[in-house]
Amino acid sequence: MCCPLKLLLMPVLLDYSLGLNDLIVSSLELTVHVGDSALMGCVFQSTEEKRVTKVDWMFSSGEHAKDDYVLYYYANLSVPVGRFQNRVRLVGDISRSDGSLLLQNVEEADQGTYTCEIRLEMESLVFKKAVVLHVLPEETKELMAHVGDSTQLGCVLQSTGEKRMTKVDWTFSSGEHAEEEVMLRYHSKLRVPVGNPQNRGRFQNRVTLVGDTSRNDASIMLQGVRESDRGSYTCSIHLGNLTFKKTTVLHVILKEPRTLVTPAALKPEILGGNQLVIIVGIVCGTILLLPVLILIVKNTHRNTSSGTSTTLVKSLENVQKPDPEVREELYRSAAGPSKHVYSSITTRELIEEEESSGRAEATYMTMHPVWPSLRSAPNNPPEEKSAGGIPKPEQAF
């Protein structure tokens, strides 16, 4: 009576559902990136020691898709199958009813449901556990950091099992053929990171373990990046005899020099004490002299306009007042053969009027016709001229 009672109580205690010849555990979910590894746990827990006779791992890409074999274990022999042949390992301890599976280099086509089936010796029941795997695009394995900055190097083993990492090693290599340096070590028993004494001078006080070790997260933070930190960083997570590795390449970028303009640099060259006084004096003097300059310009413009007007008036007067001698010659030539004599008489009133008014002189001429004398002969002496150069008129008889 005791054995049947134990078999009935065991599914209740372990959150199992009892079906026809099956013990099924509710499905778990796991999310990984392309290229990473996934640890899918499958452990049958029992109050009695049971020997595992067979373990099967099946894969289904959809609800109605056909199941494909991933791996099977029988008679102490583990055999990967199909396209998973070189990428899966049975990492559980069979003696402890642990049939956990490690899937490495995850591909996009690996997304789906993985079902583990454990068969026990002398038992008709089959223990089943399903894991739904979600695959994300590949996570970059190259990082870039500027000199002096800090950067985080991730290293996480995604797992649904109960296995916890026991040890973590971080190594650095500056080149393809360069020797690896141990930059950090972690032991779960010590609970603190331990650095390699030979390399403490290079990474001392610059590397910190920031991951949650209870979740198999061994991420580190590298502070104060140097140019010599350029290279490959490899993380090794140990889960007992199982080792998971991940490599990240770090590229270091030199910062461009920045030219800072400070007031201290500007003061002596641009705005010294004497220069500031001179500039202020020039500005004040310009403001004070500006009204004076405006008045000078106005007066100059006014004088220029007045001189131009006077010049125009004088030119008109010269045109209206010809030279007396030129005027007399014009009169003589106009007399011609008729020997008319023109005399110019300038009245005293007009002269006085011109002198008082300052206007141009006005000349009035009175023309008297003179007929030649009948007694005049060619041999007669030349006519007497008046003091003004005009022939005296002869009296007619």
C-alpha positions in Angstrom: 0.0 0.0 0.0 2.9 2.4 0.6 4.4 2.2 -2.9 1.1 3.1 -4.8 0.6 6.0 -2.3 4.0 7.4 -3.0 3.4 7.3 -6.8 0.2 9.2 -6.4 1.6 11.9 -4.1 4.8 12.5 -6.1 3.1 14.3 -9.1 1.4 16.7 -6.6 4.6 17.5 -4.7 6.6 18.1 -7.9 3.9 20.1 -9.8 3.4 17.3 -12.3 0.2 16.4 -14.2 -0.7 12.7 -14.4 -1.7 11.3 -17.7 -1.8 7.8 -19.3 1.6 6.5 -18.5 3.0 10.1 -18.5 4.2 12.6 -16.0 4.2 16.0 -17.7 5.7 19.2 -16.3 4.4 22.6 -17.5 6.5 24.1 -20.3 9.4 26.6 -19.6 10.6 29.3 -21.9 14.1 30.3 -22.8 15.4 33.2 -25.0 18.8 33.2 -26.7 20.6 35.0 -29.5 21.8 33.3 -32.7 25.3 31.9 -32.1 24.9 31.6 -28.3 24.3 28.4 -26.3 21.2 27.2 -24.4 21.1 24.9 -21.5 17.8 23.0 -21.2 17.4 21.2 -17.9 15.6 17.9 -17.5 15.8 16.4 -14.0 13.5 13.8 -12.5 13.3 14.2 -8.8 12.1 11.4 -6.6 12.2 10.3 -3.0 13.5 7.0 -4.1 16.5 6.2 -6.1 15.5 5.3 -9.7 17.8 4.3 -12.5 17.4 6.0 -15.8 17.2 3.6 -18.7 16.5 5.9 -21.6 16.5 9.6 -22.4 15.0 11.1 -25.6 15.1 14.7 -26.7 12.6 15.7 -29.4 12.1 18.9 -31.4 9.0 20.4 -33.0 9.0 23.7 -34.9 5.3 24.2 -34.7 2.0 23.1 -33.2 1.3 20.6 -36.0 4.8 20.0 -37.1 6.4 16.5 -37.1 8.7 15.7 -34.2 12.4 15.3 -35.0 15.0 13.5 -32.9 17.6 15.7 -31.4 19.5 13.2 -29.2 18.8 9.9 -27.4 20.6 8.1 -24.6 20.5 4.3 -24.2 22.7 1.8 -22.5 25.2 4.4 -21.4 25.5 5.8 -24.9 24.6 9.3 -26.0 23.8 9.8 -29.7 23.1 13.2 -31.3 20.8 13.0 -34.4 20.3 14.9 -37.7 21.2 18.5 -38.0 21.9 18.7 -34.3 24.6 16.1 -34.5 27.6 18.4 -33.9 25.8 21.0 -31.7 24.2 19.1 -28.8 25.5 17.4 -25.7 23.9 15.5 -22.9 25.4 17.3 -19.9 23.3 16.0 -17.1 24.3 13.4 -14.5 22.3 10.3 -15.6 23.1 8.6 -12.2 21.1 11.4 -10.6 18.2 11.2 -13.1 19.5 14.4 -14.8 19.1 14.4 -18.6 19.9 18.1 -19.2 20.8 19.1 -22.8 23.3 21.8 -24.0 22.6 23.3 -27.5 25.5 25.2 -28.9 25.7 27.7 -31.8 22.0 28.3 -31.8 20.5 28.9 -35.3 17.4 30.7 -36.3 15.8 27.4 -37.4 16.3 26.1 -33.8 13.3 28.1 -32.6 10.6 25.7 -31.3 9.7 23.3 -28.6 12.1 20.8 -27.2 10.7 17.9 -25.2 12.7 15.7 -22.9 11.4 12.1 -22.0 13.0 10.1 -19.2 12.2 6.5 -18.7 13.0 4.8 -15.4 13.8 1.2 -14.7 10.9 -1.0 -13.7 8.5 1.9 -14.2 5.8 2.2 -16.8 5.5 6.0 -16.3 7.4 8.4 -18.6 8.6 11.7 -17.3 8.2 14.6 -19.8 9.4 18.1 -19.7 9.1 20.8 -22.5 11.2 23.9 -23.1 10.0 26.6 -25.6 13.1 28.2 -27.2 12.9 31.7 -28.6 15.8 32.7 -30.9 16.7 36.4 -31.4 19.0 37.9 -34.1 22.7 37.5 -33.5 24.2 39.8 -30.8 27.2 41.7 -31.8 30.5 40.2 -30.7 32.5 43.3 -31.4 32.5 46.4 -29.1 33.9 49.9 -29.6 35.1 52.1 -26.8 36.9 55.4 -26.6 40.1 55.8 -24.6 39.2 56.6 -21.0 35.6 55.4 -21.2 34.1 52.3 -19.5 32.6 49.3 -21.3 30.7 46.2 -20.3 31.6 42.8 -21.6 28.6 40.5 -21.4 28.8 36.7 -20.7 25.5 35.0 -19.8 24.6 31.3 -20.1 20.9 31.0 -20.7 19.5 28.0 -18.8 16.3 26.5 -17.5 18.1 24.0 -15.4 19.2 24.3 -11.8 22.9 24.1 -12.5 24.8 27.1 -11.2 28.3 28.1 -12.3 31.1 27.1 -10.0 33.9 29.1 -11.7 34.5 31.9 -14.1 37.6 32.8 -16.0 38.2 36.0 -18.1 41.2 36.0 -20.4 42.7 38.6 -22.7 44.7 38.3 -25.9 46.1 41.2 -27.9 46.5 39.3 -31.1 46.0 36.1 -33.0 49.3 34.5 -31.8 49.7 36.4 -28.6 49.7 34.7 -25.2 46.5 34.9 -23.2 46.5 36.8 -19.9 44.2 35.9 -17.1 42.5 39.2 -16.1 39.9 37.9 -13.6 38.8 34.7 -11.9 35.7 33.9 -9.9 35.2 30.9 -7.5 31.7 30.3 -6.1 33.1 29.0 -2.9 35.2 32.2 -2.3 32.3 34.5 -3.4 34.8 37.1 -4.6 36.7 37.7 -7.9 40.3 36.7 -7.8 42.9 38.2 -10.2 46.0 36.5 -11.5 48.9 37.9 -9.4 51.1 38.1 -12.5 48.7 40.4 -14.3 47.4 42.5 -11.4 49.4 45.5 -12.6 47.6 45.7 -16.0 44.0 45.2 -15.0 44.2 46.0 -11.3 41.2 48.1 -10.0 39.9 48.3 -13.5 37.8 45.1 -13.8 34.6 44.4 -11.9 32.3 41.4 -11.9 28.8 43.0 -12.4 26.7 39.9 -13.5 24.3 38.0 -11.3 26.2 34.8 -10.6 23.0 33.1 -9.4 21.7 33.3 -12.9 24.9 32.2 -14.6 25.7 35.8 -15.6 29.5 36.5 -15.5 29.5 40.0 -17.2 32.3 42.3 -16.3 32.9 46.1 -16.4 36.2 47.4 -17.8 36.9 50.9 -16.6 39.4 53.4 -17.9 39.9 51.8 -21.3 43.4 52.2 -22.7 44.8 51.9 -26.2 46.6 48.7 -25.2 43.3 47.1 -24.2 42.5 46.5 -27.9 42.0 42.7 -28.4 39.9 39.6 -27.7 38.3 38.9 -24.3 37.1 35.3 -23.6 34.7 34.3 -20.9 34.7 30.7 -19.6 31.7 29.7 -17.4 32.2 26.3 -15.6 29.2 24.3 -14.4 30.9 21.4 -12.8 32.5 19.5 -15.7 30.7 21.6 -18.3 32.4 24.7 -19.7 30.7 27.4 -21.7 32.8 30.0 -23.6 32.1 33.3 -25.3 34.6 35.7 -27.0 34.2 39.4 -27.5 36.5 41.6 -29.6 37.1 45.1 -28.3 38.1 48.0 -30.6 39.6 51.1 -28.9 39.1 54.5 -30.5 41.4 57.4 -29.8 39.6 60.6 -28.8 40.1 63.6 -31.0 41.9 66.5 -29.2 39.6 69.3 -28.2 40.7 73.0 -28.2 39.1 74.8 -25.3 39.0 78.6 -25.5 39.2 80.0 -21.9 38.9 83.6 -20.7 42.4 83.4 -19.3 43.7 82.8 -22.8 41.7 85.7 -24.3 42.6 88.3 -21.7 46.2 89.1 -22.5 45.9 88.9 -26.3 42.6 90.5 -27.1 41.3 92.7 -24.3 44.2 94.0 -22.2 43.7 96.8 -19.8 45.3 99.5 -22.0 43.6 98.3 -25.1 40.2 98.4 -23.5 40.8 102.0 -22.4 41.9 103.0 -25.9 38.8 101.4 -27.5 36.5 103.1 -25.0 38.2 106.5 -25.7 37.8 106.2 -29.4 34.1 105.3 -29.1 33.4 108.3 -26.8 35.4 110.7 -28.9 33.5 109.6 -32.0 30.2 110.2 -30.3 31.2 113.7 -29.1 32.7 114.8 -32.5 29.8 113.5 -34.5 27.6 116.7 -34.2 30.6 118.9 -35.1 31.3 116.8 -38.2 27.6 117.1 -39.2 27.7 121.0 -38.9 31.0 121.2 -40.9 29.5 119.1 -43.7 26.4 121.3 -43.8 28.4 124.6 -43.9 30.7 123.2 -46.6 27.7 122.2 -48.7 26.1 125.6 -48.2 29.3 127.5 -49.2 29.7 125.3 -52.3 26.1 126.0 -53.4 26.6 129.8 -52.9 29.9 129.9 -54.9 28.3 128.0 -57.7 25.4 130.5 -57.9 27.8 133.5 -58.0 29.9 132.0 -60.8 26.7 131.4 -62.9 25.6 135.1 -62.4 29.0 136.5 -63.4 29.1 134.3 -66.5 25.7 135.7 -67.6 26.9 139.2 -67.0 30.0 138.6 -69.2 27.8 137.3 -71.9 25.5 140.4 -71.8 28.4 142.9 -71.5 30.8 142.7 -74.5 34.1 144.6 -74.6 33.8 148.3 -75.8 36.5 147.9 -78.5 34.9 144.8 -79.9 31.6 146.6 -79.9 33.0 149.6 -81.9 34.6 147.4 -84.5 31.2 145.7 -85.0 29.7 149.1 -85.5 32.3 150.1 -88.1 32.0 147.0 -90.1 28.2 147.5 -90.2 28.5 151.0 -91.6 30.2 149.6 -94.7 30.5 151.8 -97.9 27.8 154.2 -96.8 30.3 155.6 -94.3 27.7 155.9 -91.7 29.3 157.0 -88.4 27.8 155.7 -85.2 28.6 157.3 -82.0 27.9 155.9 -78.6 26.5 158.2 -76.0 26.3 157.0 -72.5 24.0 159.1 -70.4 25.1 160.3 -67.0 21.8 159.2 -65.5 22.4 155.6 -66.6 26.0 155.6 -65.4 24.9 156.9 -62.0 22.0 154.5 -61.9 24.4 151.6 -62.8 26.9 152.6 -60.1 24.2 152.9 -57.5 22.5 149.6 -58.4 25.7 147.6 -59.2 24.0 146.2 -62.3 25.7 145.8 -65.7 26.3 148.9 -67.8 23.7 149.8 -70.5 25.0 151.6 -73.6 22.8 153.6 -75.8 23.9 154.6 -79.3 22.6 157.4 -81.4 23.3 157.0 -85.1 23.6 160.2 -87.3 23.9 159.7 -91.0 26.7 161.7 -92.6 26.8 162.4 -96.3 30.1 163.0 -98.0 31.0 166.5 -98.9 30.9 167.6 -102.5 34.2 169.4 -102.2 35.9 166.4 -100.8 38.6 165.0 -103.0 40.7 162.0 -103.0 43.8 164.1 -102.2 42.2 165.8 -99.3 44.0 165.3 -96.0 42.6 162.7 -93.7 39.7 163.6 -91.6 40.3 164.7 -88.1 39.2 162.4 -85.6 37.8 163.2 -82.2 39.5 162.2 -79.1 37.4 159.1 -79.0 38.7 157.9 -82.4 35.4 158.8 -84.2 35.5 161.2 -87.2 34.2 164.6 -86.6 31.1 165.5 -88.5 31.4 168.2 -91.1 29.1 171.1 -91.3 27.0 171.3 -94.4 26.6 174.5 -96.2 
